[in-house]
Amino acid sequence: MKPLKPTPLKNILWVLLPVTFVVGAAGAAGMLLGYIQVDFTSAPPAQAAPHEPVTVAERGGPPATPTRTPFRPAAYTSTPTATPTATPTPLPTATFTPEPTNTQPPPPPPPPAQPEIPEEASVSGVVGHVQSLGLSCESRSAVDWAQFFGWNIGELEFLGGLPRSDNPEVGFVGNPAGAWGQIPPNPYGVHAAPVAALLRAYGVPAEDRRGMSWDDLRKEIASGEPVVVWVYGGVWAGGRAVDYTASDGQTVRVAPFEHTVIVNGYTASTVAIVDNNLYYNVSLDRFLSSWSVLGNQAVIRP
């Protein structure tokens, strides 16, 4: 029998090297698993526990094998965080205040524009006649004015139709043949209201006016209609009226030299007058002064 040859050392190393690698890898894997074993039935740790210290052998002796305690996380207790409760802020309550109801009626519409009064105007065809008696001027003016509109009435006939009274606002005062320049109850005359009433009785459209303005009179003339007016004297300026209480208890304004004329024209500074059978112009200031004495009385066609 042949003696065995010793196995070369390198052959032994090639055999042992793989074995050693496998064994070492298995040991390392075991140690690693020991460290990472986790109890999945427990909650995650609030704080990881530190590793236990490794015991070291006395100097000179062989090192002790370290004992490793597997990592076991402590039980995790979850503390719920309180959810804040939102408290709603109440919205402001709107208070409705109703607007006041306008109980006032709407304003009236503006009056229609009035035609502009011309600077001057005149009426032709007015014919005057001399009065028959000393105080029959009102009757003479009335029938001359009515004739312009087509009515023919006698002066004395008209005078006889006027009522008699000591109140000139009611009828003729005194004797028509009396002296001019007196006041009631002496022979005087009559004011506008009884004259207009008698004209209407004859069928003549007539209206008595008191407090008539100069613009109103100009409008009548500009429209082609003359106007009977009550003046002081021969359209004199500076007259003065006085109060008189008649027997019926009414107090009226009267003036000496009460007279009537017909206005048939005007300019910016003058007024055209028909006085009996006389035709003349007076200044506007003089006319307005004379006309105002008895309160701007007139008879117009309505």
Secondary structure, 3 states (H helix, E strand, C coil): CCCCCCCCHHHHHHHHHHHHHHHHHHHHHHHHHHHHCCCCCCCCCCCCCCCCCCCCCCCCCCCCCCCCCCCCCCCCCCCCCCCCCCCCCCCCCCCCCCCCCCCCCCCCCCCCCCCCCCCCEECCCCCCCCCCCCCCHHHHHHHHHHHHCCCCCCHHHHHHHCCECCCCCCCEECCCCCCCCCCCCCCCECCHHHHHHHHHHCCCCCEEECCCCHHHHHHHHHCCCCEEEEEECCCCCCCCCEEEECCCCCEEEECCCEEEEEEEEECCCEEEEEECCEEEEEEHHHHHHHHHCCCCCEEECC
